Amino acid sequence: MAKADLVTCSFSIDRDLYNQYKSIIVRSGGNVKGDLIRYMQNVIAQDIPNKETIEAMDEVKMMKAHPENYKGYTDIDTMMEDLLK
């Protein structure tokens, strides 16, 4: 029976990708589960991607979807003038 404060993660991944990843991790003395847990802890500690990064990525998606709503530049001096206003 699983503990209430634990979760079991199960997902499918391309076998070749997994084997390549595992090979690298094992060569450095680690294991896949431990490495994934350390990665998750690092993401939490660094707040990656943080709220501002997610908002910026969403903004870029919107700009790409609707470029007509945004000013474009063909002259770097004009762009810098607008940025420094």
C-alpha positions in Angstrom: 0.0 0.0 0.0 1.4 3.4 -1.0 2.0 6.1 1.6 -0.4 9.1 1.4 2.5 11.6 1.0 4.0 9.8 -2.0 3.0 9.7 -5.6 4.0 7.1 -8.2 5.0 8.6 -11.6 4.6 6.5 -14.7 5.2 7.6 -18.3 6.3 6.2 -21.6 9.4 7.4 -23.3 11.3 6.5 -26.5 13.5 3.5 -25.6 16.6 4.9 -27.4 16.2 8.3 -25.7 15.9 6.6 -22.3 18.9 4.4 -22.9 21.1 7.3 -24.0 20.0 9.3 -20.9 20.6 6.4 -18.6 24.0 5.7 -20.0 25.1 9.3 -19.3 23.7 9.2 -15.8 25.1 5.8 -14.9 28.6 6.8 -16.1 28.5 9.7 -13.7 27.6 7.3 -10.8 23.9 8.2 -10.6 20.6 6.6 -11.4 17.7 7.8 -13.5 15.2 8.1 -10.6 17.6 10.0 -8.4 18.6 12.3 -11.3 15.0 13.1 -12.1 14.2 13.8 -8.5 17.2 16.2 -8.3 16.1 17.9 -11.5 12.6 18.4 -10.0 14.1 19.8 -6.8 16.3 22.2 -8.8 13.3 23.4 -10.9 11.4 24.1 -7.7 14.4 25.8 -6.0 15.1 28.0 -9.1 11.4 28.5 -9.9 12.2 27.5 -13.5 10.5 28.6 -15.5 9.3 31.4 -13.3 6.1 33.4 -13.7 7.8 36.2 -15.7 9.4 33.7 -18.1 6.1 31.9 -18.7 4.4 35.3 -19.3 7.2 36.3 -21.8 6.9 33.0 -23.7 3.1 33.5 -23.9 3.7 37.1 -25.1 6.0 35.8 -27.9 3.4 33.3 -29.0 0.8 36.1 -29.2 3.2 38.3 -31.1 3.9 35.4 -33.6 0.1 34.7 -34.0 -0.8 38.4 -34.5 2.2 40.3 -35.8 -0.1 43.0 -37.3 -0.7 44.2 -33.7 3.0 45.0 -33.1 5.4 47.5 -34.5 8.3 46.2 -36.6 11.6 47.8 -37.3 13.9 48.0 -40.3 16.2 50.5 -38.7 18.1 49.8 -35.4 18.4 53.5 -34.6 14.6 54.0 -34.7 14.1 50.9 -32.6 16.6 52.1 -30.0 14.9 55.6 -29.9 11.5 53.9 -29.2 13.0 51.6 -26.6 14.7 54.5 -24.7 11.6 56.8 -24.6 
